[in-house]
Amino acid sequence: MSTKEGEETNSIDADNVPAGNAPTPTRTVSLSVSATLELLASRKRRMVLEFLREMPDDTATVAELAEHLRQSGDESTDGTCQNISMMLTHAHLPKLEDASVIEREGRTVQYRRSDRLDDWLLRVRAEETN
């Protein structure tokens, strides 16, 4: 069964099963190759996605994301946390949200996993470190 781009699917995350409980479905998103590459074209969006993937429950606040980008040492993220937060809120997070890759509730951001996006994110990171 195929899904439309940005459509949510359910899968079982075996690493996320509490002892003695039945597996719970994890939300994932289906993305086309073009949409995936467009999202990963921005280094800032890649850094946001990588940070969210490392957080408990794939969740962080906008302030935590801004602080992470500020501390990254990347010249393109120079500025105050407030300026970086504004850039995230008005440019990068809406793009990720439009693709259904994140959900925002107030100042909280949660990553909605995409197998294709995760795979390509890891590929790009490997190329950047070579």
C-alpha positions as CSV (number, residue, x, y, z in Angstrom):
1,M,0.0,0.0,0.0
2,S,1.5,3.4,-1.0
3,T,0.9,6.7,0.7
4,K,0.6,10.2,-0.6
5,E,3.5,12.6,0.1
6,G,3.3,14.0,3.6
7,E,0.8,11.4,4.6
8,E,1.2,9.9,8.0
9,T,1.6,6.1,8.4
10,N,2.0,4.0,11.5
11,S,4.8,1.6,12.2
12,I,6.1,-0.3,15.2
13,D,9.2,1.0,16.8
14,A,10.7,-2.1,18.6
15,D,13.2,0.1,20.5
16,N,10.3,2.1,22.0
17,V,8.5,-0.8,23.6
18,P,8.1,-0.6,27.4
19,A,8.9,-3.9,29.2
20,G,5.9,-6.2,29.3
21,N,3.8,-4.0,27.0
22,A,2.6,-4.4,23.5
23,P,4.4,-2.4,20.8
24,T,2.9,1.1,20.2
25,P,2.8,2.5,16.6
26,T,5.2,5.4,15.8
27,R,4.1,8.1,13.4
28,T,6.1,8.3,10.2
29,V,5.7,10.5,7.1
30,S,6.1,9.5,3.5
31,L,8.1,12.0,1.4
32,S,9.1,12.0,-2.3
33,V,12.7,12.1,-3.2
34,S,12.3,15.7,-4.5
35,A,10.6,16.9,-1.3
36,T,13.3,15.1,0.8
37,L,16.2,16.8,-1.1
38,E,14.5,20.2,-0.9
39,L,14.1,20.0,2.8
40,L,17.8,18.9,3.2
41,A,19.1,21.6,0.9
42,S,19.4,24.0,3.9
43,R,22.2,23.3,6.4
44,K,20.1,24.9,9.1
45,R,17.2,22.6,8.5
46,R,19.6,19.6,8.5
47,M,21.0,20.8,11.9
48,V,17.4,21.2,13.3
49,L,16.4,17.7,12.1
50,E,19.6,16.1,13.5
51,F,19.1,17.9,16.9
52,L,15.5,16.8,17.1
53,R,16.4,13.2,16.2
54,E,18.8,13.1,19.2
55,M,16.3,14.5,21.7
56,P,14.0,12.4,23.9
57,D,10.7,12.0,22.1
58,D,12.2,13.8,19.1
59,T,11.0,17.0,20.8
60,A,12.7,20.4,21.6
61,T,11.7,24.0,22.1
62,V,12.4,26.7,19.6
63,A,14.8,28.2,22.2
64,E,16.8,24.9,22.4
65,L,17.0,24.7,18.6
66,A,18.2,28.3,18.4
67,E,20.8,27.7,21.1
68,H,22.0,24.6,19.3
69,L,22.4,26.5,16.0
70,R,24.1,29.4,17.8
71,Q,26.7,27.1,19.4
72,S,27.3,25.1,16.2
73,G,30.0,27.5,15.1
74,D,28.4,27.6,11.6
75,E,29.0,31.1,10.2
76,S,25.5,31.2,8.7
77,T,24.0,31.0,12.2
78,D,25.8,34.0,13.7
79,G,23.6,36.1,15.8
80,T,21.7,36.1,19.0
81,C,19.3,33.3,20.0
82,Q,16.5,35.7,19.5
83,N,17.5,36.4,15.9
84,I,18.0,32.7,15.2
85,S,14.6,31.9,16.8
86,M,12.9,34.4,14.5
87,M,14.7,32.9,11.5
88,L,13.6,29.4,12.5
89,T,10.0,30.5,13.3
90,H,9.5,32.4,10.1
91,A,11.6,30.4,7.5
92,H,12.7,26.9,8.4
93,L,10.1,25.5,10.7
94,P,7.2,26.5,8.5
95,K,8.9,24.6,5.6
96,L,9.3,21.5,7.7
97,E,5.8,21.8,9.0
98,D,4.3,22.2,5.5
99,A,6.0,18.9,4.6
100,S,4.5,17.3,7.8
101,V,7.9,16.5,9.1
102,I,7.4,18.4,12.3
103,E,4.5,19.4,14.5
104,R,4.6,22.6,16.4
105,E,2.5,23.3,19.5
106,G,3.3,26.7,20.9
107,R,7.1,26.9,21.2
108,T,7.6,23.1,21.2
109,V,8.7,21.3,18.0
110,Q,8.4,17.5,17.5
111,Y,10.0,15.6,14.7
112,R,7.7,13.2,12.8
113,R,10.0,10.5,11.4
114,S,10.4,9.8,7.7
115,D,12.5,6.8,6.7
116,R,13.6,8.5,3.5
117,L,14.4,11.7,5.2
118,D,16.4,10.0,7.9
119,D,18.3,7.9,5.4
120,W,19.2,10.9,3.3
121,L,20.1,13.0,6.4
122,L,22.6,10.4,7.4
123,R,24.0,10.2,3.9
124,V,24.5,14.0,3.7
125,R,26.1,14.0,7.2
126,A,28.5,11.3,6.1
127,E,29.5,13.4,3.0
128,E,29.9,16.6,5.0
129,T,32.3,14.8,7.4
130,N,34.5,13.4,4.7
